């Protein structure tokens, strides 16, 4: 039996960052994780491997398509899918080992196994051999993350019908991949396989892609992906799937009901969202219950039970790694008596397609529904010097500012490298900056970031380069 100040259940972005922060604060901390590696879904079978494949597939498409030829680069590339998967796995392995190093550096213990709460201040860990270890602690942090949402009538076997994990490790390029769900994961993984040679069809229940994003930004991204060859069937639902040794037949019908259409594919990716993971967590031992969405209630990361905290995908808020990291820091700060806080209004959202979509703050639709008067400034990448010479001119930057005070309320971008640039506006909005503040700030030329300034200038109709 071991005793700790804090025991964290889950070693993903919420859990491992909580463990590192606890060590920095001088607490004796243990992180319970049953995978063979730390990092959770994000590092092992989510954010990181998908970005490795997105990057590799972008370079492959540039080489086999017109992009390299237009630049005067003559090559005859061939796809080595096994090597592409190998370099992805090597990158992931290096990252997970990096977390182990950070645990050692900050004196955080990794207890390998699956944890369950066994009463106040008590966590029982079961390892791969079935051996149980009991941990005593002052505080417990639940950071168990999420799992793919199942779709009735479409059973995932990760042979022909895949979840996101299966779609990251296919042994061949699908001839026809059907993606169910037009959210972040579906669009990113659909993009990977489309670039590598697949016919890709995306079936979405709603009448738009990227639900929750700014409507104009979502439509712009859809147009771009459609031009690249992704087919969209919106306002449609999949009601059944029959898998065979060689493929899958899907039954698809209008979301509002109607005639059934049969679609044949050799692989199907089910990507309709994720749900909190609380299976076998022992919540009943301390009287905790989930809500109807399966989430654990929290108030400033505290559950209703004294000494038990919750962060990340398993509780309310967007299911994003950086949100979990922020909550981890704020949670530990509160445990030691500091004033930890997360600004949920300014958590950026990114879709890593090409072009990318990045946003922070309010959408136009939200501002209109609130009845808040605002001004919008927009600037297209077609008028940005760096984007033009790099032949990546799709998209725009849009800045929404309060009509009276000029405070920036929301920023929405579709374009090249916008995932790297949205943080400028996150910082600005944390300090309640005005659009004029950005408009008066010198940006280096020639860079894509100038589009951010020009959009801010255009809030008052003063953009100079378009």
N, C-alpha and C positions, 0 to 999 in steps of 0.2 A: 504494500500500500504506500503510495507516494502522495505528498501534500504540496499544493501549489497555491499561488495567489490567484491565478487565472487559468482556466482550462477552456480551450477553444475547440469546438467540434466542427471540423471541416478545414481543409488546407487549400482552398481556392483563393482568389484575389482578396476576398474579405478576411478569411481566416489567416492566411500567411502574413498579410500586412498587419493584422491585429497582433500576431505573435511577435513580429519584429518591433512594432511600436511598444508593446509591453516590455520587451527586453530593454529597449532604449530608456524606458521609464523606471527601470530597476526592479521590475516585478519578476517573480519566479513564475514562468509560464510554460504550459504544455499545449501543443497543437495535435489533435487527434485526426489522423487521415488514413483511410484504408487503401487508397491507391498505392501502387508501387512507387509513384513519384508525387511530389508536391505540385501545387499549381492549379488543381481543380479542373473543371471543364475548360476554362479559358486557355490555360497553357497547354493542356494535354490534347483535347479534342474540340477546341473551339476557336477563340480569337487568333491564337498564334499559328497553328497549322494552316488555318484558312488563309491568313495573310501571306504565308510562305507560298501557297499554291496560287494565290492571286498575283503575286509578284512574278513568279516563274511563268505563269500562263500569259501574262501581259508581254513579257519579253519574247516568248515563243510566237505569239500572234504578230508582234512587230516584225519578227524575222521572216515569218512565212507569208505575211501579207504585203501590202503596198508601202507600209511605213518605212521600212529599211531601204527599199528601192528608191523611194522619193528622196531619201537622204543621201543617196549615192553609195549605199552599202549593198554589195551583191553577195548573198550567201545562199546555200541550199541546206537548210536545217532539217533534221529529223527529230521526232519526239522520242525520248527515252523516258517513258513514264515511270519505270522502276527507279531510275536515278532521281527523277523529280520528287518521288515519294521519299526516297532515301535522304535527300538533303533536307526535306521538310522535317523528317523524324530526327535528324542530327541537330537541327536548330532547336527543336522542342526539347531534346535531351539536354542541350547546353543550358537552356533557360531554367529547366527544373533543377538541374544541379546547382545553378546559381542561387536558387532559393535555399537549398540545403546549406550552402556556404553562409548565406545571410543568417540562417538560424544559428549556426555555430558561432558566428561573429557576435550575435546579440544574446547568446546563452538561452535560446529558446529550444525546448525539447520537442522532438517529433515522436509521438507515440503512435507506432504503426498499428492500425487496426480500425475497427468501426466502433464509434462511441455511442452510448445511450445514457441518458440521464436516469439515475436510479434513486432519486430523492434529492432534497435540498443539499447543495454542496457536494454532490457525489456523481461521478461519471464512471461507468464501467466500459472498458475497452476489450473487444474480442478480436484477437489477431487471426491470421489466415489458418492457423492450426487449431483454432477453437479455444485457445487459452484466454482466460479472462483476467484482466488487471483492474483494480479499483483505484481511482484517483479521487482525493479529497481536495476541495478548493473553496475559496471565498466567493469567487464569481465564475459563472459559466457563460460563455458566448456561443450562441448557436449561429453557425455560418455554413450551413449544409448545402446552400445553393439551390439549383433547379435541375430539372430533367426535361427532355423533349415531351411535348404534349401529344398524346395519342389521338388518332382520328378513328372514330367508330367505322367499321367496315373496311378499314385499310390497316392490316396487321403488319407491323414492321418485323422483318426477319433478317435484315442487313445482308441479304443475299441479292434479292431483286427489289424489295421494298425497303428503302433505307431511311434511317434518321440522319442527323447531321454528322454523327460519328462515322457511320458507314460511308457517307458521301465523300469523306476526306481520304478514303483509302481504297478506292475502286481499283481493281487489277487491270482494267481496260477502259478505253474511252467509250462511253455509251454512244450507240448510233442515235437513239432518241431518248432523252431524259425528260421526264415530266416532273416538274416541281409543284408541289401542292402548298401554296402560301407565298404571297408576294411581299414578305417582310425582309428584314435585313439578311438573315441566314439564307433564305431561299434565293434571293437575288445575287448574293455574293457567290455561293456555290454554283448556282446556275451559270454565272458569268465565267467561272473557272472552266467548266466543262464545255461551254459553248466555244471559248477560245481554243480549246484543245481539239475541237472538231465535232462536237455533238450538236445535233438538232435539239433545241431546248424549248419546251412549252411550259409556261407558268399558268397554273389555274388558281384563281383568287376568288374567294367568296364575296368580297366587297367590290364596289365599282371603281376602285382605285388601287394603286400600289402604295407601299410605304405608309400604312395607316398611322395617323398621329403626326406626320410631318406636314410642313407647309404645303398646301394643295398645289400651288404653282410650281414649287420645287419638285414635288413628286411627279407631276405631269411632264416636266422637262426631262427628268431622269428616265421616265418611261419611254418618251419619244426617242431618246438616245439609245436605250437598250433595244428598242424595236428596230432601229436602223442597223444595229449590230447583228440582228438575226434572231433575237429572242421573241417568241410568239406569246402573246398574252390572251388568256381567256378570263375576262373579268366577270363579276356577277355570276359566278359559276361554282358549283359544288361537286365534289367527288363523293359518290354514295356507295361505291363498292370497288374492290380491286381483286382480281384473280391472278395469282402468280403461277408461273410454270418454270421449267428448267431454263427457258430461254428468254422469258420476258414477263410482262404484266399487261393485263387488259383492264382498263379503268372505265367505270360508268360515270359519266359527267352529265349534269343537267343544270338548267338555269337555277340560280339561288332562290328565285321566287317560285320555282316549280315549272315543269314542262317536259318536253320530249328528252329522252335519254340519248346521249351520244357516246359511242364506244371509241376509246382512244387506246391504241397499242403503243407500248414503249418497252425498251429492254430493261430500263431501270426507272424507279420512281423515288423521289425524295419527299418525305413528309416533313414539312417545315411550317407548322401552323402556330408555333409559339412554344413557350416553355412554362412549366408549372413548378412551384416550390417542392423541394424534396425533404420530407419529414418522416419517411418510412423507418420504423424501428427506432425512433429517437427517444422513446420513453417519456413522451410529454405527459401522459396520464399520471406518471409517478409524482408530478409536482402540480397537477391540476391545470396544465396548459392545454388550450384547444386552438385549432386553426379556424379561420373564417371560411365562408362558402367557396372562396377561391383557393383554399388550401394554404393561405398565408398566416403567419404569426403576427399578432398585433404588437405594435410597439409605440411607445411614447418617448421620444428622444433616445431610441435604441433600447429602452427598458421594456421588458415584458411585464405583465401584471404580477409576476412572481418575483419577490425580492431576490436579488443576486443572480438573476438570469437575464441575459441580454440577447439581442438578435440583430443581425446585420446582413446585407446582401440580398440575393435573389429570393431568399426564403421569407422576406417581409416586403412591405409596401414600397412603391417607387419603381423607377425603371430598372430592368434587369441588365445592368451594365457593370463591367468590371471596375471602371473608375468610380462609379457610385459606391460600390462595395468598399473600395479602398478608402474613400472619404469617410464612410461610416465607421470603418475600422479605427481610423485615427480619432474621430470624435468620440467613439465609444470608450476607448482606452483613456482618453483625456478626462472623461467624466468619472471613470472608475477611480482615478487618482485625485479627484476633486478639482479638476480644471474645467474650463468652460468650452468643451468641444461642441462644434456646431457644423451642420451641413446645409448649404444653401441649395435646396432642391429646385429652385427656379432657374438655376444656372448650371445644370448638368448638361454638357454638350452631347449631341447624338451624331453618329457618323455611319454612313453606309459606304463600304470600301469597294464599290464598283468602279468602272471607268466610264464616264466621269464619276467622281465621288459626290456624295451629298453630305453636308455638314450643317448643323444648326444649333442654336442655343436661344433660350428665352421663348417668348410668345410667338405664335403664328398669326398671320392676318386673320384667320378664321376665329381664333380665340379672342383677339382684340375686338373684332366685330361683335362677337357674342356677348362680350363684357360691356359693350357700348363705349369703349374707350377711344377717344379721338387720337388719331396717329397720322404721321407722315411717313411715306415710303420713299427710299432712295435706291435706285437700281443701277447696276453697271454690268454690261456684258463682257465676257472674256474675249469676244471677237474684237473688242477695242483695246485689249491689253497687249502691250508690245511683246512681252515674254511669251505669253500664250500663243500669239500669232506666229512667232518665229519657231516655236516648238510644235506647231500644228496641232494644238489642243485647245480649240476655241469654243467648245460647247459649254453652255451654262452661263451663270451670272452670280453676282453677289447682290443680296437685297437687305437693306437696313431699315428697320421699323423703329421710329422714334416718337415719343410723346409730342403731340401737336403743340402743347403749351410750353413744356419745359425743355424739350429736345432730348430728354433722357432716352438712351437706347433701350428698347423693350424686347427686341428680337432680331436675330440675324440668321439668314438662310442662304446657303451657297450650294450651287451645283457647278462642278468644274474640276480642273486639275489641282491636285495636292491640297484641296480645301480642308482635309482632315488635319493637316499641319498648321493651317492658318486660323482656324476657328478659335484657338486659344487666345489670340489677340483680343477678340471681342469678349471672351469669358473674363479676362482680366479687366478690360474696360468696364464691363457691366458690374463686376464686383465692387468697383469704385464709383458706381452710379454715373459713369461718364455720359456726356452728350454726344450726339453725332458730330457736332462741331469740334469736339475734342479730337476725334479721329481725323476729321477733315483738316485740322491744323497741324497734324503730326507728320513729320517728314518720313517718307517711305523710300527704300532704296530702288533705284531704277537701273536696269529693267528687271522687275520681279512681278510675279503673279500677285504679290501682296498689294501692289498699287491699286488693284481692283477693289480692295477693301476700303481704301481711302476714297477712291472716286465714288463709290456707292454712298459713303457717308457725306461727301460733298453734295451729292445729288439729292439728298433729303431736302435741301433748300434749292434744288435746281441749279447747282453750281459746278457740276461735273465738267471738266475741261477737255476730256479726251474722247468723248462720245457725243 
